Amino acid sequence: MSKKVLIVTGDAAEVLEVYYPYYRVLEEGYEAVIAAPVKKVLHTVVHDFVDGWETYTEKPAHLLPAHIAFADVEPADYDGLIIPGGRAPEYIRSDVNLPRILSHFLENGKPVGAICHAAQVFAALKDTSFFEGRTMTAYTACRLDVERLGATYAKDTLHVDGKLVTGHAWPDLPGFMREFLRLMQ
């Protein structure tokens, strides 16, 4: 039976951070399922870095169909979890079903990949003790979110701590997916 990877996201996900993992998971022969607050066609965005800007720019990107709503996700059916960044994490974290999904993967030691702004979704958890004593990275603007979880912020653009793979931004996707898929074996 093929392994299944759940990708939790929503509108304004960074296009590369959702499509690259989605296709790499499929390429590996696993099933990839995109979950969102509601089952609908999502709007992704392109974040890019421009000389002279202190932050990234944002433009509309591709449409992305969500396969399933968070409320309908049975986390035990999945072997791994990927959380793309972009602006989606800042609003999907308020979905009442997300803590149930996140907790299952963290409590059961399943691979979790969180890239860029994805660290923001962990604020949805009432119990953040999983992150105490851990090290993780995220986009620099999310350093405070990582530290509020009780984790140490790694300045490296890619970090693996047990079954938790974290990345800084879309340029880190090759290493991020290599490490995540290694944990899926």
Secondary structure as GFF3:
##gff-version 3
##sequence-region A 1 185
A	DSSP	beta_strand	4	8	.	.	.	ID=ss1
A	DSSP	alpha_helix	15	27	.	.	.	ID=ss2
A	DSSP	beta_strand	31	36	.	.	.	ID=ss3
A	DSSP	beta_strand	41	49	.	.	.	ID=ss4
A	DSSP	beta_strand	56	65	.	.	.	ID=ss5
A	DSSP	beta_strand	68	69	.	.	.	ID=ss6
A	DSSP	three_ten_helix	70	72	.	.	.	ID=ss7
A	DSSP	three_ten_helix	75	77	.	.	.	ID=ss8
A	DSSP	beta_strand	80	83	.	.	.	ID=ss9
A	DSSP	alpha_helix	88	92	.	.	.	ID=ss10
A	DSSP	alpha_helix	98	107	.	.	.	ID=ss11
A	DSSP	beta_strand	112	115	.	.	.	ID=ss12
A	DSSP	three_ten_helix	116	124	.	.	.	ID=ss13
A	DSSP	three_ten_helix	129	131	.	.	.	ID=ss14
A	DSSP	beta_strand	135	136	.	.	.	ID=ss15
A	DSSP	three_ten_helix	140	142	.	.	.	ID=ss16
A	DSSP	alpha_helix	143	148	.	.	.	ID=ss17
A	DSSP	beta_strand	152	153	.	.	.	ID=ss18
A	DSSP	beta_strand	158	161	.	.	.	ID=ss19
A	DSSP	beta_strand	164	167	.	.	.	ID=ss20
A	DSSP	three_ten_helix	170	172	.	.	.	ID=ss21
A	DSSP	alpha_helix	173	184	.	.	.	ID=ss22
###
